[in-house]
Amino acid sequence: MRILIVTDAWHPQVNGVVRTLTETRRELVHFGHRVDMITPQDFRTLPCPTYPDIRLALFPYGRVAKTIRDLAPDAIHIATEGPLGLAARRYCLRQGLQFTTAYHTRFPEYIHARIRLPLSLSYAWMRRFHGASAAVMVPTRSVADDLIARGFTNVVLWGRGVDTELFTPGERDRLDESRPPRFVYIGRVAVEKNIEAFLKLDLPGSKWVVGDGPLLARLKAHYPDVHFAGVFPQAELARFYRAADVFVFPSLTDTFGLVLLEAMACGTPVAAYPVAGPRDVVGDSGAGALDDDLRRACLAALAIDREHVRQIAERFSWTSAARQFERHLHPNTQPEPGAADSAALTDDALQ
């Protein structure tokens, strides 16, 4: 099958959406499919307001339309709600083409955190965007339940995986001369990640932040005792995960949190709030501590057996996740889906 994926998030961005699409594309090619991409790399772009590392395509409709016509894909997947996603959606609707979408990111909550736009307005827009798709793929059942409660009617599950060969237990770096225990956060340094909830905690040992983002300079100035390591390529992150005694995930808005799995694959227990993402990935597996009191979660996670944490991470596979994605595609050789088909919530289990 010839599959087209349209995404506003792509390399050189470093985030969970890019990683998910990269791994999914690799698996789909391994299955024997041809996978083409429409990404910002092929367009003139401008920086996203409040987040200049993200580049947004300028006036992409004509080129997007021509690319879809020329490729004539069997199945179209629109991964993001940005300019490229909007252009592809518009073309598909005009031409009567089926497509699927994905809900990777809680944009309503992110926008609200930045400019206080009421959630009701942004969720109304999101319902309209995704309501035209044959299926909107979401990473966990918690997110599916949230969207269904907000009036989404075409939700299916598409899980996530982890590279258990890249992220693996091994020698634990001392991270300079910082004091143990070491509490480590890895990810975007941005307001929606709620990082200050971690940095404000009174914890023994030392705190580390690995990553970059618009809040980095301010947090460095406000928390001089925290070790800010900067940004590293994915291949080098495993040493930070392994060095951590606890991986701290303070976000309240992530739909999944691939970094949770990466930490767990390295044997590092997780401390997080009991919200969507940690609740679905860690839950009651014993691979971490979830608590409304993040300090209490951090201290409890110190006692967790690292070998058990690794065993839980091994349940998650990119191959299984890509097979879910493949099953949810709607090739345009099929008739238009009926209401029952597009509204169904599958029972695909996260693996």
C-alpha positions in Angstrom: 0.0 0.0 0.0 1.2 3.5 -0.7 0.7 5.6 2.4 1.0 9.4 2.7 1.6 11.0 6.1 1.2 14.8 6.4 2.8 16.4 9.5 3.7 19.8 10.7 6.1 18.2 13.2 9.3 16.7 11.7 13.0 16.8 12.0 15.0 18.6 13.2 12.4 19.0 15.9 12.9 16.8 18.9 9.7 15.7 20.4 7.3 12.7 20.9 5.4 13.4 17.7 8.5 13.3 15.6 9.8 10.2 17.3 6.4 8.4 16.9 6.1 9.2 13.2 9.8 8.3 12.6 9.4 4.9 14.2 6.0 4.2 12.6 7.3 5.1 9.2 10.3 2.7 9.7 8.0 -0.1 10.8 5.5 0.4 7.9 8.4 0.3 5.4 9.5 -2.9 7.0 6.0 -4.3 6.5 6.4 -3.7 2.8 4.5 -0.4 2.4 5.7 2.7 0.6 5.5 5.7 2.9 5.7 9.3 1.6 5.8 12.3 3.8 4.7 15.9 3.5 6.7 17.9 6.1 7.8 21.5 6.7 11.2 20.7 5.2 9.6 21.2 1.7 8.1 24.6 2.4 9.0 28.2 3.3 8.4 28.5 7.0 8.2 30.9 9.8 8.8 30.3 13.6 5.8 29.4 15.7 4.8 32.2 18.1 6.1 31.5 21.6 8.0 28.5 20.3 10.5 29.5 17.6 12.1 26.0 17.3 8.9 24.9 15.6 8.6 26.0 12.0 5.2 26.5 10.3 4.7 26.2 6.6 3.7 29.4 4.7 0.7 29.2 2.3 1.1 25.4 1.7 -2.2 24.5 0.0 -1.2 24.6 -3.6 1.9 22.5 -3.1 0.2 20.1 -0.8 -2.6 19.6 -3.3 -0.2 19.0 -6.1 1.8 16.5 -4.1 -1.3 14.5 -3.1 -2.5 14.5 -6.8 0.9 13.4 -8.0 1.5 10.7 -5.4 -2.1 9.3 -5.6 -1.7 7.5 -2.3 -3.9 4.6 -1.3 -4.2 6.0 2.3 -3.7 9.4 3.7 -3.0 10.2 7.4 -2.9 13.7 8.7 -0.8 13.7 11.8 -1.1 17.3 13.0 -3.5 20.2 13.1 -1.1 22.9 11.8 -0.9 24.6 8.3 0.1 21.4 6.5 -2.6 19.3 8.2 -5.2 22.0 7.4 -4.2 22.1 3.8 -4.3 18.3 3.4 -7.7 18.2 5.1 -9.1 20.9 2.8 -7.9 19.1 -0.3 -9.2 15.7 0.8 -12.6 17.1 1.6 -12.8 18.9 -1.8 -11.8 15.7 -3.6 -14.0 13.3 -1.5 -10.9 11.4 -0.2 -10.9 9.6 3.0 -8.2 10.3 5.6 -7.3 9.6 9.2 -6.0 12.0 11.8 -4.2 11.7 15.1 -4.5 13.5 18.4 -0.9 13.6 19.6 -0.9 16.8 21.7 -3.3 18.5 24.0 -3.2 21.8 22.1 -6.3 23.3 23.9 -4.5 23.0 27.2 -1.2 24.2 25.8 -2.9 27.3 24.2 -4.7 28.0 27.4 -1.5 27.8 29.4 0.0 30.5 27.1 -2.8 32.9 26.3 -5.7 31.7 28.5 -8.0 31.0 25.5 -11.0 29.2 26.9 -10.8 25.4 26.5 -14.4 25.3 25.1 -13.4 27.3 22.1 -10.3 25.4 21.2 -11.9 22.0 21.7 -14.8 23.1 19.4 -12.2 23.8 16.7 -10.5 20.5 17.4 -13.8 18.6 17.1 -14.4 20.2 13.8 -10.9 19.4 12.5 -11.0 15.7 13.5 -14.7 15.2 12.9 -14.1 15.0 9.2 -11.7 12.1 9.4 -12.5 8.4 9.1 -10.8 7.9 12.5 -8.8 10.0 14.9 -6.0 7.9 16.5 -5.2 8.6 20.1 -2.4 7.0 22.2 -4.2 5.8 25.3 -7.7 4.9 26.6 -7.6 7.8 29.0 -7.2 10.3 26.2 -9.9 8.4 24.2 -12.3 8.7 27.2 -11.5 12.4 27.5 -12.2 13.2 23.9 -15.4 11.1 23.8 -16.6 13.1 26.8 -15.9 16.3 24.8 -18.0 15.1 21.9 -15.5 13.4 19.6 -17.2 10.4 17.9 -14.5 8.7 15.7 -11.9 7.7 18.2 -9.6 4.7 17.9 -6.5 3.6 19.9 -3.0 3.8 18.5 -0.4 2.8 21.1 3.3 3.7 21.4 6.5 1.7 21.7 10.1 2.0 22.8 13.5 1.0 21.3 14.6 -1.5 23.9 18.0 -1.9 22.2 18.9 1.8 22.3 17.3 2.4 25.8 18.7 -0.4 27.9 20.1 -0.9 31.4 23.9 -0.7 31.7 26.7 1.2 33.4 25.3 4.2 35.3 27.2 7.4 34.7 27.8 9.5 37.8 26.8 12.7 36.0 29.8 14.7 37.1 30.1 15.0 40.9 26.5 15.7 41.6 25.1 14.2 44.8 22.9 11.1 44.8 20.1 10.4 44.6 19.7 12.0 41.2 16.3 13.1 40.1 16.2 13.7 36.3 13.7 15.3 33.9 14.2 14.9 30.1 12.1 16.7 27.6 11.0 20.1 26.3 11.6 23.0 28.6 8.3 24.7 28.1 5.4 25.9 30.2 3.1 23.0 29.4 5.6 20.6 30.9 5.0 22.0 34.4 8.7 21.6 35.2 8.8 24.1 38.1 6.5 21.7 40.0 9.6 19.4 40.1 12.3 22.1 40.5 10.5 23.6 43.6 10.6 20.3 45.5 12.6 19.8 48.6 14.5 16.6 47.6 17.7 15.0 48.8 20.6 14.7 46.3 20.5 16.6 43.0 18.1 17.6 40.2 18.9 17.5 36.5 17.1 18.9 33.5 18.0 17.6 30.0 16.5 19.4 27.1 15.9 22.8 25.6 12.9 25.2 25.1 11.6 28.6 25.6 11.7 28.5 29.5 15.3 27.4 29.7 16.9 30.8 30.4 14.4 31.8 33.0 14.6 28.5 34.8 18.4 28.6 34.8 18.3 32.0 36.5 15.7 31.0 39.1 17.2 27.6 40.0 21.0 27.9 40.2 21.3 24.7 42.2 19.7 22.6 39.4 22.0 21.0 36.8 20.9 22.0 33.3 22.6 19.7 30.9 21.3 21.1 27.6 19.9 19.2 24.6 21.3 15.8 23.4 20.6 13.6 20.4 18.3 10.6 21.1 21.2 8.2 20.9 23.0 9.9 23.9 20.0 10.2 26.2 20.2 6.6 27.5 23.2 7.5 29.8 21.1 10.2 31.5 18.1 7.9 31.9 20.5 5.2 33.4 22.2 7.7 35.7 18.9 8.8 37.2 17.8 7.2 40.4 14.3 8.5 39.6 12.9 9.9 36.3 10.5 12.8 37.3 7.7 13.6 34.9 5.7 16.6 36.2 3.5 17.2 33.2 -0.2 17.3 33.7 -1.2 17.6 30.0 0.8 15.0 28.0 -1.2 12.5 26.0 1.3 9.7 26.5 4.9 10.7 27.3 7.4 8.6 25.3 10.1 9.6 27.8 8.4 7.5 30.4 9.0 4.4 28.4 12.5 5.4 27.5 13.4 5.8 31.2 11.7 2.6 32.1 13.5 0.7 29.4 16.8 1.9 31.1 15.5 0.5 34.4 14.7 3.9 35.9 11.5 4.2 38.0 9.1 7.0 37.3 7.7 9.6 39.6 4.7 11.5 38.2 1.2 12.8 38.9 -1.7 10.3 38.4 -2.9 11.8 35.2 -3.4 10.6 31.6 0.0 9.5 30.2 1.6 8.2 33.5 -1.7 6.6 34.5 -1.7 4.6 31.2 2.0 3.9 30.9 2.9 3.2 34.5 -0.5 2.7 36.2 -0.3 0.1 38.9 2.5 -1.8 37.2 5.0 -1.1 39.9 7.4 0.7 37.5 6.9 4.0 39.2 5.1 6.0 41.9 2.1 8.1 41.0 0.9 10.6 43.6 -0.8 14.0 43.7 2.1 14.9 46.0 5.0 14.8 43.5 7.6 14.9 46.3 6.1 11.8 47.9 6.1 10.1 44.5 9.8 10.9 44.0 10.8 9.5 47.4 8.7 6.4 46.9 10.2 5.7 43.5 13.7 5.4 45.1 12.7 2.0 46.5 11.5 0.5 43.3 13.5 -2.4 41.8 15.1 -1.4 38.5 15.0 -4.9 37.0 11.2 -4.9 37.4 10.9 -1.5 35.7 12.8 -2.8 32.7 10.5 -5.8 32.5 7.4 -3.6 32.3 9.0 -1.5 29.5 9.6 -4.6 27.4 5.8 -5.0 27.0 5.8 -2.0 24.6 6.7 -2.5 21.0 6.9 -0.2 18.0 6.0 -3.1 15.8 2.7 -3.6 17.6 2.0 0.1 17.6 2.6 0.3 13.8 0.3 -2.6 13.2 -2.5 -0.8 15.1 -1.8 2.3 12.9 -2.0 0.1 9.8 -5.3 -1.4 10.8 -6.9 2.0 11.3 -6.0 3.4 7.8 -8.9 3.9 5.4 -7.7 3.2 1.8 -9.5 5.3 -0.7 -10.4 2.2 -2.7 -13.0 1.4 0.0 -16.5 2.9 0.1 -17.2 5.8 2.4 -17.3 4.6 6.0 -20.6 4.4 7.7 -21.4 6.2 10.9 -21.0 3.1 13.0 -17.6 2.4 11.5 -16.2 5.9 12.1 -17.6 6.2 15.6 -16.2 2.9 16.9 -13.7 2.8 19.7 -11.5 -0.2 19.1 -10.4 -2.6 21.8 -6.8 -2.6 20.6 -4.6 -3.1 23.7 -1.5 -1.0 24.3 1.5 -3.3 24.1 
